[in-house]
Structure formats: C-alpha cells, structure tokens
Amino acid sequence: MDWRPGLSKKDVQWWKWDTALLIDGRVPEGARVILQRRPPVGAASGKMNLTLLYRELRVYGIDLDDSGPHSNTGMGRPYWHKMIETPALEHIWSEEGYGYAEPLDHASDAPAEYFRRFCIKTNLTLEGGFKPPPSQQLTLGLI
C-alpha cells in the first residue's frame, strides 16, 4: 500500500491510498479502490472511508465516522428514510444510486478489520495485505 497525503494540503492528518484493479489479467477502465484515513488526533476522532468506484460512482463502501447521523435513500430497503446513528456504515448501491447505508457492528476501530470486511464483500485480495498509513509527528510550530 502506497499511502499519500490526502484530501487537502491544508489538512495534513488525512492519508489516501488509491489503486486500480487487476481482474483476470486486465485492468478494467474506471474501476478502482480508494481508502482515506484520518487517525485520531487529540480530541478529533478517527475517520475512514473505503470505496469501490466504477466510472466515478461509489458502488460499495464502508465508512467509519463519529461526526453525526446519516440520512438514507434506497426506497423499499430496510433502512430507507431512517437516520443511522452508528459510526460504522456499509454503503450499498440501490436503484436510486449511491446514498443507501446500513449500520455495521462497531466492535472495533481497527482499520485493518474494516479493510478485511471490505475485501470480503467486494471479493478483492490485496497482495501484501493491509498496511496502516505512516505515523506522523505533528509539530506545534514552536521554536
């Protein structure tokens, strides 16, 4: 996994890993996996987004975010129009497109565990396995 600083140069806490897929010796155009992670720092909780994209559409994802409830689309699905209060969500494609999510068991904050779940659901294998983003020493700007 080749992690790079992500989201914005102003927010140095975020890390991003973005990769194409290799399926049966081919690299399908427009299919990729993106993992974004912000470790907990001070009072700020950790966040993580795992995404399977196809032609810029998020067809599957797992999010870990304590910042607030998630409102739902997905007419006819079990959590349609319900607010989900749990920080761990599984985003599943619906007839309405992106936006439908179901709560995930939040037994662990371990990124490797959510990555394992993501790989099982998407039937993907990462050679070498999950590696956490580099540790980062943030400076206080003091001389």
Secondary structure, DSSP 8 states (H G I E B T S, - for coil): ---EE-S-TT-TT-EEEEEE--BTTB--TTEEEEEEEE--BTTB--EEEEEEEETTEEEEEEEE--S--B----TTSTTTT--B-SSEEEEE-BTTBTT-EEE---S---HHHHHHHHHHHHT---TT---------------
